[in-house]
Amino acid sequence: MVLAQSSNLFPGMQSVRHLLDAIDSQLAPWFQQRGQGKYRVGQVRKWLFAGRASRFAEMTDLPLALRDELAADFTLWTSSTARHTRAEDGTEKLLLTLADGGQIECVLLRDETRRTICISTQVGCGMGCVFCASGLEGLQRNLSTGEILEQVLRLQQLLGPEERLSHIVVMGMGEPLANLDALLPALEEATRDDGIGISSRRITISTVGLTKAMRRLADTTPRYRLAVSLHAPNDSLRQQIVPAASKIPLADLLAEADYYFDRSGRQLTFEYVLLAGVNDSPAHAAELANLLAGRTAMINIIPYNPVVGLPYATPSATAQRAFRQTLESRGLNVHFRHRKGDAIDAACGQLRLRSQTTSSR
């Protein structure tokens, strides 16, 4: 079900500053120049994160003239909602059009008491995973800190008054570790007590395995959970599925994953998209079990969500069951991801792809 659609590309938006790019460092001197105390920054932050304000005009404990000046100098939103869909299971997905016309996706997932959001870090993706809709047109650019944080706030605004954001997964469009400079400040805002207030233990960053960036994250900010995308139990098959893996041998990737675990103490997650007839046999499962034996980790198995135009399919229930049983018989911690939001193209990049395909007809 489509809830909203817009084609506004925000012409001239760059004439004002995006507040979400650096809230404190922009607001503190701005208020000081106007003879206002530091507490004003806290007021704005409270409205943004706790009050879920969408406009400066809603920040009613600030003088009206000050709100008008803020609106003249800063913008909260540099994107518009091009498409908003909702599935019967409560999953909601936003396709956002950015100021330069690029498009990204972000998702809200509801599961019992959990309210998890999945956010993007790049427009497109340069990793080239053969099964993924996000990278079909390659990488266009990195997102800014403000554009990443904006997704968090927009998705938070979809929650009802009684709902609270509980988890963040950085598994949307793009390779998160290729944009750490923008991502880490955005996650810092999410974890601050005067931000969203989410524990870093409830934030997961996904990566195809950029080893230098994994080492940087381990050495500087080992607070978050790390999910490493494997998709194959050996280098030969992995290089077919993930072209970027030609420069990332599994031995090096697992060594960096182990290093991150040693530094963070956080249980690792290994992601494995199950593709029918490609990587879903019991033999593949046995090889994967050998690869990960002895590690404190969870294997997150993701039955493929088909993408129009790509030649891959979801494995049968029998194949999925055999794959799982093989892993569990070897004592591995296995989680099969329940597919949510199929009817609204909730898999990464699908809504953007469908929108682009429709508009080109």
Secondary structure as UniProt FT lines:
FT   STRAND          2..5
FT   TURN            11..12
FT   HELIX           13..15
FT   STRAND          17..18
FT   HELIX           19..21
FT   HELIX           23..33
FT   TURN            34..35
FT   HELIX           39..49
FT   HELIX           56..58
FT   TURN            60..61
FT   HELIX           64..73
FT   STRAND          74..75
FT   STRAND          80..86
FT   TURN            88..89
FT   STRAND          92..97
FT   TURN            99..100
FT   STRAND          103..111
FT   TURN            112..113
FT   STRAND          114..118
FT   STRAND          122..124
FT   TURN            130..131
FT   TURN            134..137
FT   STRAND          139..142
FT   HELIX           145..156
FT   TURN            157..158
FT   TURN            161..162
FT   STRAND          167..170
FT   HELIX           176..179
FT   HELIX           180..191
FT   TURN            193..196
FT   HELIX           200..202
FT   STRAND          203..207
FT   HELIX           211..220
FT   TURN            222..223
FT   STRAND          225..229
FT   HELIX           235..241
FT   HELIX           243..247
FT   HELIX           250..264
FT   STRAND          268..274
FT   TURN            276..279
FT   HELIX           282..292
FT   TURN            293..294
FT   STRAND          297..303
FT   TURN            308..309
FT   HELIX           317..329
FT   TURN            330..331
FT   STRAND          333..336
FT   HELIX           342..344
FT   TURN            348..349
FT   HELIX           350..359
//
